[in-house]
Amino acid sequence: MMRRCRAISESLDLPDPFDAAELVARLARDRGRPIDLIAVPAKPGAPCGLLVTTGQADYIVYAEDTSEVHRQHILVHEYAHLLLGHADSPSPDPGLTRGLLPHLSPTMIGKVLGRTVYLEPQEQEAELLASLILKRALLPGGRPSGAQSRDAEWAHRLFPLLGSRRPPGPHD
C-alpha cells in the first residue's frame, strides 16, 4: 500500500501554491468527467466528506463550516479515493447520506449516488495517499536544512492554507 501510494503521490503535478480545489479540477479535466465540489453544513454523526458518483459526474461533498486546513484535507482525501479507483465500491446505506443531502430521496441516494462506506483498507489507503500528497504540497522540495529555515518553510507553506497571505512577522 505504501509503495503504491508513494508512487502515485510522486507522479502528481501539484498546483503551486497548493490548492486542493485546483487539484480536483485538474483531475476532472484529465478524466474528461466533471467533479463538483459541494459545501454543506456539518451534521452530527455525518461524515465530514463524501464522494458521490453518478453516471454523469462525481461530487465531493464537504463540511463548509470547518477550517481551511481541514477542508483541504477532506478534498484531497476524497480526491485520493478517485485516484485509487475506490469509486466502484458498493453503494452506501442511504441513511448515512440523507443527513448531508436531505433534498434527495433515499432511493436516489441508495441507487445513484453512493460511495461513502468504504472497506477499512480503502479508507486507510485514501488517508495515506492524502497525507503523502499534502506532505508534498507543504514541503515540495523536501525538508530544508536547519531548524530556522525549516520553520520558515513551514510557515510559508502553511499560512496560505489557513487563509492568510503571509506568515506572521517577528512583531505580529
PyMOL commands that set and color helices and strands:
alter all, ss='L'
color gray80, all
select helices_A, chain A and resi 2-11+20-31+68-83+86-88+94-98+106-113+120-138+147-161
alter helices_A, ss='H'
color red, helices_A
select strands_A, chain A and resi 35-40+49-53+58-63
alter strands_A, ss='S'
color yellow, strands_A
deselect
rebuild
show_as cartoon
